[in-house]
Amino acid sequence: MQLIPEAARARVRRRPQPSWAAPMLATLTEQRFSDPAWIYERKLDGERCLAFRQGGQVRLMSRNQLRIDNHYPEVAEALTAQDPSDFILDGEIVAFEGSRPSFARLQRRMQLRDPEAARRTGVAVYFYLFDVLHVEGFDLTDVELRHRKAILRHLLSYGGPLRFTTHRNRDGEAYWRQACGMGWEGVIAKRADSVYVHRRSPSWLKFKCVNEQEFVVGGYTEPKGSRTGFGALLVGYYEDGRLVYAGKVGTGFDRSLLGSLSRQLSRLERKDPPFDDGLLPHKGVHWVRPELVGQVGFSEWTRDGQLRHPRFLGLREDKPARDVVRERPQP
């Protein structure tokens, strides 16, 4: 309890550490604002990770409850070396291309199961921690964010792959403009007095610089010319239980990705389209079971609900296909 500020102790509950805690998710908004009741963090384009430690065991968990310790063994080792032996931490695992986070570069680690093979890629990863849910037998989810951040700041020794996510207490609009000018993905605005809830919440908001979200792969077109593997992916999202077609993604693939994705797609082929939509292409198309989830960047949505200038950024294993919906900004 020594790390917990006096003002926050009334909201702390003594509870055993749970085996799982669903992450709090931010809501997309088109509003940009500066408000002293909010804090502003850099939005990092990586893999969301919840870190659980009990005694000498550390589990790194994706948001859909997959263990990812072997993808990032140096992160697990760094957390094992810390003094606290009981905690749940929330953050984002990130790889960089120069000074910019690169989801495409992180892909080289995300697809591996062998920890030694992950190390041999030469792709350095960093765990940017931004929240703490549980520590030394105490549940902190009802504690205000400003106090949770203070606890997290002093909980660990930062260095190596472990990084504390700093924030600003004001100038949210200026920070967003700076983020966009530097090529970042955006900014996360969080109510400073928000409690941690295990769902998407308007108390955390996304100020995005670029349009980017997950889509479900439902088919692919045949390659043309010198292209190998496939031509483009056919992608969509779920709405009221239906898989809605959102268009073709034909850029963002290197030769290695074309090959590995082609092998996965061939194992998922089916005869009929999984999309419930009448605007589908039919010539030179192969349909697949809607199990793969890809991250896609794009310039905008067209009036008829298609993606303009989409580019493939990488596969995601941390989100079930059925949970993929169109991100719509709140009013």
Secondary structure as a PSIPRED ss2 file (coil, helix, strand):
# PSIPRED VFORMAT (PSIPRED V4.0)

   1 M C   1.000  0.000  0.000
   2 Q C   1.000  0.000  0.000
   3 L C   1.000  0.000  0.000
   4 I C   1.000  0.000  0.000
   5 P C   1.000  0.000  0.000
   6 E H   0.000  1.000  0.000
   7 A H   0.000  1.000  0.000
   8 A H   0.000  1.000  0.000
   9 R H   0.000  1.000  0.000
  10 A H   0.000  1.000  0.000
  11 R H   0.000  1.000  0.000
  12 V C   1.000  0.000  0.000
  13 R E   0.000  0.000  1.000
  14 R E   0.000  0.000  1.000
  15 R C   1.000  0.000  0.000
  16 P C   1.000  0.000  0.000
  17 Q C   1.000  0.000  0.000
  18 P C   1.000  0.000  0.000
  19 S C   1.000  0.000  0.000
  20 W C   1.000  0.000  0.000
  21 A C   1.000  0.000  0.000
  22 A C   1.000  0.000  0.000
  23 P C   1.000  0.000  0.000
  24 M C   1.000  0.000  0.000
  25 L E   0.000  0.000  1.000
  26 A E   0.000  0.000  1.000
  27 T E   0.000  0.000  1.000
  28 L E   0.000  0.000  1.000
  29 T E   0.000  0.000  1.000
  30 E C   1.000  0.000  0.000
  31 Q C   1.000  0.000  0.000
  32 R C   1.000  0.000  0.000
  33 F C   1.000  0.000  0.000
  34 S C   1.000  0.000  0.000
  35 D C   1.000  0.000  0.000
  36 P C   1.000  0.000  0.000
  37 A C   1.000  0.000  0.000
  38 W E   0.000  0.000  1.000
  39 I E   0.000  0.000  1.000
  40 Y E   0.000  0.000  1.000
  41 E E   0.000  0.000  1.000
  42 R E   0.000  0.000  1.000
  43 K E   0.000  0.000  1.000
  44 L C   1.000  0.000  0.000
  45 D C   1.000  0.000  0.000
  46 G C   1.000  0.000  0.000
  47 E E   0.000  0.000  1.000
  48 R E   0.000  0.000  1.000
  49 C E   0.000  0.000  1.000
  50 L E   0.000  0.000  1.000
  51 A E   0.000  0.000  1.000
  52 F E   0.000  0.000  1.000
  53 R E   0.000  0.000  1.000
  54 Q E   0.000  0.000  1.000
  55 G C   1.000  0.000  0.000
  56 G C   1.000  0.000  0.000
  57 Q E   0.000  0.000  1.000
  58 V E   0.000  0.000  1.000
  59 R E   0.000  0.000  1.000
  60 L E   0.000  0.000  1.000
  61 M E   0.000  0.000  1.000
  62 S C   1.000  0.000  0.000
  63 R C   1.000  0.000  0.000
  64 N C   1.000  0.000  0.000
  65 Q C   1.000  0.000  0.000
  66 L C   1.000  0.000  0.000
  67 R E   0.000  0.000  1.000
  68 I C   1.000  0.000  0.000
  69 D C   1.000  0.000  0.000
  70 N C   1.000  0.000  0.000
  71 H C   1.000  0.000  0.000
  72 Y C   1.000  0.000  0.000
  73 P H   0.000  1.000  0.000
  74 E H   0.000  1.000  0.000
  75 V H   0.000  1.000  0.000
  76 A H   0.000  1.000  0.000
  77 E H   0.000  1.000  0.000
  78 A H   0.000  1.000  0.000
  79 L H   0.000  1.000  0.000
  80 T H   0.000  1.000  0.000
  81 A C   1.000  0.000  0.000
  82 Q C   1.000  0.000  0.000
  83 D C   1.000  0.000  0.000
  84 P C   1.000  0.000  0.000
  85 S C   1.000  0.000  0.000
  86 D E   0.000  0.000  1.000
  87 F E   0.000  0.000  1.000
  88 I E   0.000  0.000  1.000
  89 L E   0.000  0.000  1.000
  90 D E   0.000  0.000  1.000
  91 G E   0.000  0.000  1.000
  92 E E   0.000  0.000  1.000
  93 I E   0.000  0.000  1.000
  94 V E   0.000  0.000  1.000
  95 A E   0.000  0.000  1.000
  96 F E   0.000  0.000  1.000
  97 E E   0.000  0.000  1.000
  98 G C   1.000  0.000  0.000
  99 S C   1.000  0.000  0.000
 100 R E   0.000  0.000  1.000
 101 P E   0.000  0.000  1.000
 102 S C   1.000  0.000  0.000
 103 F H   0.000  1.000  0.000
 104 A H   0.000  1.000  0.000
 105 R H   0.000  1.000  0.000
 106 L H   0.000  1.000  0.000
 107 Q H   0.000  1.000  0.000
 108 R H   0.000  1.000  0.000
 109 R H   0.000  1.000  0.000
 110 M H   0.000  1.000  0.000
 111 Q C   1.000  0.000  0.000
 112 L C   1.000  0.000  0.000
 113 R C   1.000  0.000  0.000
 114 D C   1.000  0.000  0.000
 115 P H   0.000  1.000  0.000
 116 E H   0.000  1.000  0.000
 117 A H   0.000  1.000  0.000
 118 A H   0.000  1.000  0.000
 119 R H   0.000  1.000  0.000
 120 R H   0.000  1.000  0.000
 121 T C   1.000  0.000  0.000
 122 G C   1.000  0.000  0.000
 123 V C   1.000  0.000  0.000
 124 A C   1.000  0.000  0.000
 125 V E   0.000  0.000  1.000
 126 Y E   0.000  0.000  1.000
 127 F E   0.000  0.000  1.000
 128 Y E   0.000  0.000  1.000
 129 L E   0.000  0.000  1.000
 130 F E   0.000  0.000  1.000
 131 D E   0.000  0.000  1.000
 132 V E   0.000  0.000  1.000
 133 L E   0.000  0.000  1.000
 134 H E   0.000  0.000  1.000
 135 V E   0.000  0.000  1.000
 136 E C   1.000  0.000  0.000
 137 G C   1.000  0.000  0.000
 138 F E   0.000  0.000  1.000
 139 D E   0.000  0.000  1.000
 140 L C   1.000  0.000  0.000
 141 T C   1.000  0.000  0.000
 142 D C   1.000  0.000  0.000
 143 V C   1.000  0.000  0.000
 144 E C   1.000  0.000  0.000
 145 L H   0.000  1.000  0.000
 146 R H   0.000  1.000  0.000
 147 H H   0.000  1.000  0.000
 148 R H   0.000  1.000  0.000
 149 K H   0.000  1.000  0.000
 150 A H   0.000  1.000  0.000
 151 I H   0.000  1.000  0.000
 152 L H   0.000  1.000  0.000
 153 R H   0.000  1.000  0.000
 154 H H   0.000  1.000  0.000
 155 L H   0.000  1.000  0.000
 156 L C   1.000  0.000  0.000
 157 S C   1.000  0.000  0.000
 158 Y C   1.000  0.000  0.000
 159 G E   0.000  0.000  1.000
 160 G C   1.000  0.000  0.000
 161 P C   1.000  0.000  0.000
 162 L E   0.000  0.000  1.000
 163 R E   0.000  0.000  1.000
 164 F E   0.000  0.000  1.000
 165 T C   1.000  0.000  0.000
 166 T C   1.000  0.000  0.000
 167 H E   0.000  0.000  1.000
 168 R E   0.000  0.000  1.000
 169 N C   1.000  0.000  0.000
 170 R C   1.000  0.000  0.000
 171 D C   1.000  0.000  0.000
 172 G H   0.000  1.000  0.000
 173 E H   0.000  1.000  0.000
 174 A H   0.000  1.000  0.000
 175 Y H   0.000  1.000  0.000
 176 W H   0.000  1.000  0.000
 177 R H   0.000  1.000  0.000
 178 Q H   0.000  1.000  0.000
 179 A H   0.000  1.000  0.000
 180 C H   0.000  1.000  0.000
 181 G H   0.000  1.000  0.000
 182 M C   1.000  0.000  0.000
 183 G C   1.000  0.000  0.000
 184 W C   1.000  0.000  0.000
 185 E C   1.000  0.000  0.000
 186 G E   0.000  0.000  1.000
 187 V E   0.000  0.000  1.000
 188 I E   0.000  0.000  1.000
 189 A E   0.000  0.000  1.000
 190 K E   0.000  0.000  1.000
 191 R E   0.000  0.000  1.000
 192 A C   1.000  0.000  0.000
 193 D C   1.000  0.000  0.000
 194 S C   1.000  0.000  0.000
 195 V C   1.000  0.000  0.000
 196 Y C   1.000  0.000  0.000
 197 V C   1.000  0.000  0.000
 198 H C   1.000  0.000  0.000
 199 R C   1.000  0.000  0.000
 200 R E   0.000  0.000  1.000
 201 S E   0.000  0.000  1.000
 202 P E   0.000  0.000  1.000
 203 S E   0.000  0.000  1.000
 204 W E   0.000  0.000  1.000
 205 L E   0.000  0.000  1.000
 206 K E   0.000  0.000  1.000
 207 F E   0.000  0.000  1.000
 208 K E   0.000  0.000  1.000
 209 C C   1.000  0.000  0.000
 210 V C   1.000  0.000  0.000
 211 N E   0.000  0.000  1.000
 212 E E   0.000  0.000  1.000
 213 Q E   0.000  0.000  1.000
 214 E E   0.000  0.000  1.000
 215 F E   0.000  0.000  1.000
 216 V E   0.000  0.000  1.000
 217 V E   0.000  0.000  1.000
 218 G E   0.000  0.000  1.000
 219 G E   0.000  0.000  1.000
 220 Y E   0.000  0.000  1.000
 221 T E   0.000  0.000  1.000
 222 E C   1.000  0.000  0.000
 223 P C   1.000  0.000  0.000
 224 K C   1.000  0.000  0.000
 225 G C   1.000  0.000  0.000
 226 S C   1.000  0.000  0.000
 227 R C   1.000  0.000  0.000
 228 T C   1.000  0.000  0.000
 229 G C   1.000  0.000  0.000
 230 F C   1.000  0.000  0.000
 231 G C   1.000  0.000  0.000
 232 A C   1.000  0.000  0.000
 233 L E   0.000  0.000  1.000
 234 L E   0.000  0.000  1.000
 235 V E   0.000  0.000  1.000
 236 G E   0.000  0.000  1.000
 237 Y E   0.000  0.000  1.000
 238 Y E   0.000  0.000  1.000
 239 E E   0.000  0.000  1.000
 240 D C   1.000  0.000  0.000
 241 G C   1.000  0.000  0.000
 242 R E   0.000  0.000  1.000
 243 L E   0.000  0.000  1.000
 244 V E   0.000  0.000  1.000
 245 Y E   0.000  0.000  1.000
 246 A E   0.000  0.000  1.000
 247 G E   0.000  0.000  1.000
 248 K E   0.000  0.000  1.000
 249 V E   0.000  0.000  1.000
 250 G C   1.000  0.000  0.000
 251 T C   1.000  0.000  0.000
 252 G C   1.000  0.000  0.000
 253 F C   1.000  0.000  0.000
 254 D C   1.000  0.000  0.000
 255 R H   0.000  1.000  0.000
 256 S H   0.000  1.000  0.000
 257 L H   0.000  1.000  0.000
 258 L H   0.000  1.000  0.000
 259 G H   0.000  1.000  0.000
 260 S H   0.000  1.000  0.000
 261 L H   0.000  1.000  0.000
 262 S H   0.000  1.000  0.000
 263 R H   0.000  1.000  0.000
 264 Q H   0.000  1.000  0.000
 265 L H   0.000  1.000  0.000
 266 S H   0.000  1.000  0.000
 267 R C   1.000  0.000  0.000
 268 L C   1.000  0.000  0.000
 269 E E   0.000  0.000  1.000
 270 R E   0.000  0.000  1.000
 271 K C   1.000  0.000  0.000
 272 D C   1.000  0.000  0.000
 273 P C   1.000  0.000  0.000
 274 P C   1.000  0.000  0.000
 275 F C   1.000  0.000  0.000
 276 D C   1.000  0.000  0.000
 277 D C   1.000  0.000  0.000
 278 G C   1.000  0.000  0.000
 279 L C   1.000  0.000  0.000
 280 L C   1.000  0.000  0.000
 281 P C   1.000  0.000  0.000
 282 H C   1.000  0.000  0.000
 283 K C   1.000  0.000  0.000
 284 G C   1.000  0.000  0.000
 285 V E   0.000  0.000  1.000
 286 H E   0.000  0.000  1.000
 287 W E   0.000  0.000  1.000
 288 V E   0.000  0.000  1.000
 289 R C   1.000  0.000  0.000
 290 P C   1.000  0.000  0.000
 291 E C   1.000  0.000  0.000
 292 L C   1.000  0.000  0.000
 293 V E   0.000  0.000  1.000
 294 G E   0.000  0.000  1.000
 295 Q E   0.000  0.000  1.000
 296 V E   0.000  0.000  1.000
 297 G E   0.000  0.000  1.000
 298 F E   0.000  0.000  1.000
 299 S C   1.000  0.000  0.000
 300 E E   0.000  0.000  1.000
 301 W E   0.000  0.000  1.000
 302 T C   1.000  0.000  0.000
 303 R C   1.000  0.000  0.000
 304 D C   1.000  0.000  0.000
 305 G C   1.000  0.000  0.000
 306 Q C   1.000  0.000  0.000
 307 L E   0.000  0.000  1.000
 308 R E   0.000  0.000  1.000
 309 H C   1.000  0.000  0.000
 310 P C   1.000  0.000  0.000
 311 R E   0.000  0.000  1.000
 312 F E   0.000  0.000  1.000
 313 L E   0.000  0.000  1.000
 314 G E   0.000  0.000  1.000
 315 L E   0.000  0.000  1.000
 316 R E   0.000  0.000  1.000
 317 E C   1.000  0.000  0.000
 318 D C   1.000  0.000  0.000
 319 K C   1.000  0.000  0.000
 320 P C   1.000  0.000  0.000
 321 A H   0.000  1.000  0.000
 322 R H   0.000  1.000  0.000
 323 D H   0.000  1.000  0.000
 324 V C   1.000  0.000  0.000
 325 V C   1.000  0.000  0.000
 326 R C   1.000  0.000  0.000
 327 E C   1.000  0.000  0.000
 328 R C   1.000  0.000  0.000
 329 P C   1.000  0.000  0.000
 330 Q E   0.000  0.000  1.000
 331 P C   1.000  0.000  0.000
